Amino acid sequence: MDKVIKIAVDAMGGDGSPKKIIDGIAHHYQKNKNSFYLIFGNKEKIENLIPKNLNNDSYKIIHTNEIVEGTDTPLGAAKRGKNTSMWLSINSVKNKEADIVISAGNTGALLVIAKLNLKMIDNIDKPALSALWPNKIGMSVVLDLGANVECNDKNLIDFAFMGSALFNSLYPKEKSKVALLNIGSEEIKGNEMIKSTYQKLNQIENSDYEFKGYIEGNELMNGDVNVIVADGFTGNVALKTAEGTANFITSELKKTMSGSIMGKISSLLNIKNLKKFKKRLDPRLYNGAIFIGLDSPVIKSHGGTDYIGFSNSLNVCTKIIEGNLVEKIKKNIS
Amino acid sequence: MDKVIKIAVDAMGGDGSPKKIIDGIAHHYQKNKNSFYLIFGNKEKIENLIPKNLNNDSYKIIHTNEIVEGTDTPLGAAKRGKNTSMWLSINSVKNKEADIVISAGNTGALLVIAKLNLKMIDNIDKPALSALWPNKIGMSVVLDLGANVECNDKNLIDFAFMGSALFNSLYPKEKSKVALLNIGSEEIKGNEMIKSTYQKLNQIENSDYEFKGYIEGNELMNGDVNVIVADGFTGNVALKTAEGTANFITSELKKTMSGSIMGKISSLLNIKNLKKFKKRLDPRLYNGAIFIGLDSPVIKSHGGTDYIGFSNSLNVCTKIIEGNLVEKIKKNIS
């Protein structure tokens, strides 16, 4: 039988919790019978939500009434102490009771509490927040998405190593291709920090990825590269702009499609294709930011996602542990 | 009769020039009879392209055989000297023979030759490259889009003044609402430079715009603000990411729509609506970056646009002169 993967789950974060968390676990479990879930939160509420098809020996509930609120500042959340469901779930990976931890709660709080409790991987200066983006061929890993507003070239090089290790864990059959997000593809473009990063990455030999130089914003989704590296400010702006543009276009499309009777009829005829389109762009597929650089990865599910989205984030947990992400990062960095 | 607006046109830049330039002029002239075009380029070629409906007294051709190539570096282009169509057209606004200058040629070259020839507006430290973006309600001005990779708070404040003046020139009936592009809406988010800019903009009273604080990438197209300020690195990444996302989504949509016979049939039925959708997102509508901060504005049309797109950029020229953009900037800055 496969090795058991122990996932610490903060059951109390995000909208519609703990129900969507438990439904997500049940959904994930159907295809991942080698999972064991340590579920942190209100025991009574959680017990009532557990469905029949979730085996008794596949989970354990660790009770707490204390939770981090979505409105807490990161430090405010940390000050709530060691009995919140978020803190306890992170603490369980620190104590090696779990392999990986996931929460749909307050992002800032999760990053701060994780940094307070977990050690950095040796020789990594700053952990980074990464996520998956669709491209014309498949998926890309993008980092940093806002954990580090100011970065230096060493940080960006670490992000390249970590992003490449993450891509290789998630897609073991593909080769990772790393690029730096910049404002031009010529070597002379960009700020000093990015140019120095380019020079250094270009000199590294025998890496487990291919270094493809610079990439511009308009090429992010072409699929020519699959690991995109930026400082946290730039990466966050790029991710959110892509999100805003996608929303704008689909809302304009919806307006057009329902603007006339003929539009409505033909949209109905086309419903299967439109569904396929929607599925391709379903944000639940890309749900789950991954906080890497600590000696145990921390997964952040989007607070507003539903149980399918949460289940997809649990899938990311499984792949990361099966892919030995932390070992891969250590190997890249040494 | 309306005041005559004199537009210096570099006829030799961009794909398909000079034909698309002359066709664009003819198209623009139909609705802007108060225009006079100083056309710089190969006289013989241009004369053969002039259509009958362009009055003889509405233009003058200034002959030169020298042109800036799309592959020239900015400095290489400047070294070609003072007889290129680009240099001559910029020189004509310097000499007050024209009110404004437009080129579809090499962007870097245009910025450098403009900076070499035109004076800065007093108290503006750096000129900025701005453009128009669609939003759910109308249009926004976004700047800087890459002219200044590194900026300080004074630069961003100048961009706010200039962007607001540009918006008011283009849309005189609307009130400009300025926001800073950042990675969160709370005051504490972002880097030191952006926080300091926020504080200073927040203290300015009696401005001709409303200061709306920070905006995140995903809100850029909501229409809540219409002047978006960023350093050139961030602005460029945001603009290009939006472009790449739009391309990705429309190509995925096209794939879906033509993926089956039923898809094809219903797309045919829906063709009118899809055309309306396409029109709403037509990049030609937003064609034309505007280089502001110099004592005469410089308009850059996209090199790949067609004559309709070029004509729209000529429209921007007309509105900028009728709206007294440079006077408005001077008033804001003083």
Boltz contact constraints between the chains, C-beta under 6 A:
constraints:
  - contact:
      token1: [A, 146]
      token2: [B, 183]
      max_distance: 6.0
  - contact:
      token1: [A, 149]
      token2: [B, 191]
      max_distance: 6.0
  - contact:
      token1: [A, 150]
      token2: [B, 191]
      max_distance: 6.0
  - contact:
      token1: [A, 183]
      token2: [B, 146]
      max_distance: 6.0
  - contact:
      token1: [A, 183]
      token2: [B, 233]
      max_distance: 6.0
  - contact:
      token1: [A, 183]
      token2: [B, 236]
      max_distance: 6.0
  - contact:
      token1: [A, 191]
      token2: [B, 149]
      max_distance: 6.0
  - contact:
      token1: [A, 191]
      token2: [B, 150]
      max_distance: 6.0
  - contact:
      token1: [A, 216]
      token2: [B, 240]
      max_distance: 6.0
  - contact:
      token1: [A, 217]
      token2: [B, 237]
      max_distance: 6.0
  - contact:
      token1: [A, 217]
      token2: [B, 240]
      max_distance: 6.0
  - contact:
      token1: [A, 217]
      token2: [B, 241]
      max_distance: 6.0
  - contact:
      token1: [A, 217]
      token2: [B, 244]
      max_distance: 6.0
  - contact:
      token1: [A, 218]
      token2: [B, 240]
      max_distance: 6.0
  - contact:
      token1: [A, 218]
      token2: [B, 243]
      max_distance: 6.0
  - contact:
      token1: [A, 218]
      token2: [B, 244]
      max_distance: 6.0
  - contact:
      token1: [A, 220]
      token2: [B, 244]
      max_distance: 6.0
  - contact:
      token1: [A, 221]
      token2: [B, 244]
      max_distance: 6.0
  - contact:
      token1: [A, 221]
      token2: [B, 248]
      max_distance: 6.0
  - contact:
      token1: [A, 233]
      token2: [B, 183]
      max_distance: 6.0
  - contact:
      token1: [A, 234]
      token2: [B, 237]
      max_distance: 6.0
  - contact:
      token1: [A, 236]
      token2: [B, 183]
      max_distance: 6.0
  - contact:
      token1: [A, 237]
      token2: [B, 217]
      max_distance: 6.0
  - contact:
      token1: [A, 237]
      token2: [B, 234]
      max_distance: 6.0
  - contact:
      token1: [A, 237]
      token2: [B, 238]
      max_distance: 6.0
  - contact:
      token1: [A, 238]
      token2: [B, 237]
      max_distance: 6.0
  - contact:
      token1: [A, 238]
      token2: [B, 241]
      max_distance: 6.0
  - contact:
      token1: [A, 240]
      token2: [B, 216]
      max_distance: 6.0
  - contact:
      token1: [A, 240]
      token2: [B, 217]
      max_distance: 6.0
  - contact:
      token1: [A, 240]
      token2: [B, 218]
      max_distance: 6.0
  - contact:
      token1: [A, 241]
      token2: [B, 217]
      max_distance: 6.0
  - contact:
      token1: [A, 241]
      token2: [B, 238]
      max_distance: 6.0
  - contact:
      token1: [A, 241]
      token2: [B, 241]
      max_distance: 6.0
  - contact:
      token1: [A, 241]
      token2: [B, 242]
      max_distance: 6.0
  - contact:
      token1: [A, 242]
      token2: [B, 241]
      max_distance: 6.0
  - contact:
      token1: [A, 242]
      token2: [B, 245]
      max_distance: 6.0
  - contact:
      token1: [A, 243]
      token2: [B, 218]
      max_distance: 6.0
  - contact:
      token1: [A, 244]
      token2: [B, 217]
      max_distance: 6.0
  - contact:
      token1: [A, 244]
      token2: [B, 218]
      max_distance: 6.0
  - contact:
      token1: [A, 244]
      token2: [B, 220]
      max_distance: 6.0
  - contact:
      token1: [A, 244]
      token2: [B, 221]
      max_distance: 6.0
  - contact:
      token1: [A, 245]
      token2: [B, 242]
      max_distance: 6.0
  - contact:
      token1: [A, 245]
      token2: [B, 245]
      max_distance: 6.0
  - contact:
      token1: [A, 245]
      token2: [B, 246]
      max_distance: 6.0
  - contact:
      token1: [A, 246]
      token2: [B, 245]
      max_distance: 6.0
  - contact:
      token1: [A, 248]
      token2: [B, 221]
      max_distance: 6.0
  - contact:
      token1: [A, 249]
      token2: [B, 249]
      max_distance: 6.0
  - contact:
      token1: [A, 252]
      token2: [B, 280]
      max_distance: 6.0
  - contact:
      token1: [A, 253]
      token2: [B, 277]
      max_distance: 6.0
  - contact:
      token1: [A, 256]
      token2: [B, 273]
      max_distance: 6.0
  - contact:
      token1: [A, 256]
      token2: [B, 276]
      max_distance: 6.0
  - contact:
      token1: [A, 256]
      token2: [B, 277]
      max_distance: 6.0
  - contact:
      token1: [A, 263]
      token2: [B, 270]
      max_distance: 6.0
  - contact:
      token1: [A, 263]
      token2: [B, 273]
      max_distance: 6.0
  - contact:
      token1: [A, 266]
      token2: [B, 266]
      max_distance: 6.0
  - contact:
      token1: [A, 266]
      token2: [B, 269]
      max_distance: 6.0
  - contact:
      token1: [A, 266]
      token2: [B, 270]
      max_distance: 6.0
  - contact:
      token1: [A, 269]
      token2: [B, 266]
      max_distance: 6.0
  - contact:
      token1: [A, 270]
      token2: [B, 263]
      max_distance: 6.0
  - contact:
      token1: [A, 270]
      token2: [B, 266]
      max_distance: 6.0
  - contact:
      token1: [A, 273]
      token2: [B, 256]
      max_distance: 6.0
  - contact:
      token1: [A, 273]
      token2: [B, 263]
      max_distance: 6.0
  - contact:
      token1: [A, 276]
      token2: [B, 256]
      max_distance: 6.0
  - contact:
      token1: [A, 277]
      token2: [B, 253]
      max_distance: 6.0
  - contact:
      token1: [A, 277]
      token2: [B, 256]
      max_distance: 6.0
  - contact:
      token1: [A, 280]
      token2: [B, 252]
      max_distance: 6.0
